[in-house]
Amino acid sequence: MATKRVAICAVAQHKNEPDLWYKRFQNMLLDVLEDLQGQTGFKYGENGVGIIVSASDDFFDARTISNNGVTDVIGGQYLAEEKMAQEGLNAIGYANAIILSGHKDLVLIMGHCKESQGESRNMITNCGFDPFYGRATGLDYLNAAGLQAQAYMRKSGLTDDQLAEIVVRSRQWAARNPYANAQEVVPAGKVKASPMLCDPIRQLHAYPVSDGAVGLLLASEERAREFTDNPVWITGFANCMDAFFFGDRDLTSNFALKKATANACRRAGIQDLKKAADVAEVMDCYAYQQPMWMEGLGFCGDGEGGRFIAEGGPGKYRVNLSGGTLAGNPMIISGLYRAAEATLQLQGGAGDRQVPDAKCAVAHSTNGPAGQFHSVLILEA
């Protein structure tokens, strides 16, 4: 019997901004919902969407069980609605499982986050550490990344000039992406002169505070063409988590990402991802992470990130043509933006970022300190 397939039928993105003070997150989601319905004409209830998977974060929403505040806007008040409180790419993995199980044949994914509402991202991410040891030391995602960046740069030979090169390229592509936050093209000198946040991470090495929302409509293979002429098929998905305690980890090992990549490729029937993928969208909250995650995905060897940049790897493998997370997406739903861009590329809808005849894309996300948890999604046209 042929293996069932699940399709992404349509995606909608809210433009990322540094402070969407004039819109509540409900308004952002409504914009996204109306865009999706305009594209597909989907309805709710019988023979329509019967379950919604939302993605959000209680800390950034400043309330517990924060999905209660958006249930009516996303259409879940009389239907099943379930919240993905992990990084948003996992909502696609969950929705994929719902459809493959035969439970539903049409699933709506809606993700949102307003990072500008939090007084400090560092204060919020401090809560991502264990309450007895990690939090008390003042650890947060920024200083954890600083420790990882130092170790990785020693291992890979990645230089400050190359970090600047990564940021410059990201901004050049972001200028072509109408949904990106930081669209200003910056010269390398400005990047290298930007204030130090946490050695060796400078201000322009880090993704900017961002507000945004994303929606996707997923359907079973039997129903996909009711909603699109260009379905994008989910052929592989996997995730993996490294050790819980920060001190137990080898910060340069890419352990979790390598495991997630191997499992996603196995499910997709792919032997060599760098040969198969026409587009790669990775979640690079900090500039050093782009080559590091490309190592974990298998696009270059262990410790070869500096060489990967020097030899033009990001251009060769069409990495982050959206501008990536460095151009500004909320961390908790950045993976949904990665998947949205990958889908647009495979549907031929990426505008002047379009890769000719793209057939396969990989979307990646991470959460937790210094890449503790990784998810990998493989899509094919």
C-alpha positions, 0 to 999 in steps of 0.5 A: 500500500502506498504511503500517505502524504500530507501537503502544505496547501497555503501559507500566510505571513504577517510582516515582522516589525520591531514593535507592532504596538498598534495591533494586538496579537488577535489582530495579527492573527486575523490578518493571517487567517483572512489571507489564508481563507482568501487563498484557499476558500477553506471553511470550518466544521464538517468537511472543513477544518476541524482542528487548529494547532496554535503556536505561542508562548505564555511568557511573551503573551504575558498570560498563562494558557495564552491560547485562550486569548486567540481561540475565537480569532483562529476559529477554535471556539467550537472545535478542537484547538491544541497549543504547541508551546515548543518552537513553532516548526513542531506544530507542523510535525504535530499537524502532520501526525494528526493527518497521517493518523487519520484523525483529521484530513484538514488542519490549520496552523496559526502561530503568533508572538510579540517579543516587544511585549516582554521587557527583556528577552533575556529575562524571559529566556532565563526561565528556560533554565532549571530553577535551582542551578541555571537561573540563579547564575543568570544564564539566558539564551544570549550569554549561553550563545556567547559561550557556544560562539566562543567554543565554536569559533575556536573549533571552526576557525570562523572569524569576526570578518566572516560573522560580518559577511553573514550579516551583510548577506542576510540583510541583502536578501531581507531587503527583497523579502516583504515580510522581513523586519530588518531590511536595511542593508548594512556594510561589514564595517558597521556590523564590526563596529556595533556594540558588543552584547556578549563576547563575541556576539555583537548587536548586529550579530543578533536577531532583532526584537520582532513581532509577527504571525504565521499561518499554514493550511495542511491537508491529506493527499486526497484533499490537497488539490481542493485548496491548491494547484501546487501542493508542497509535500511533507516528506520528512520531519524529526526533532531531537533534544540535547541534555537538559543541564547546560553543563552536561553538553558539548556545545560544539557537537551539534548532537541534537541537530545531527540526530534530527537531520538523520531521522528526517532524511531517513523518512524522506528517503534522502541519502545526502541532504546537501545534494537533494535540497535546492533551498535551505532555511535555517534558524540563525538567531545569531550569526555564528549559528548559520554555519554551525547549523549547516554543519549539523544539517550535513552541508559541510564537515564537522568544524568546517563552518569557517571554510564553508563561509570562505568558500561561499557555501551560503550562496552555493546552497541557497541558504536563508534567501528570506534573510533568515532569523537574523533579519527578524522573526519572533524566536518562538515561531521562527521555524514557521517562517522558515517553513513558509519561505521554503513552501513559497520557494517550492510553489514558485511564489518567492518573488525576486528571491525565487530559486529556479525549478526548486523541488526540495527544501529543508526548514530548520528550527531550534529552541532552548539555550545554544541549540538544545532542541532542534527540528528539521522539516523536509519539503518536496514539490 
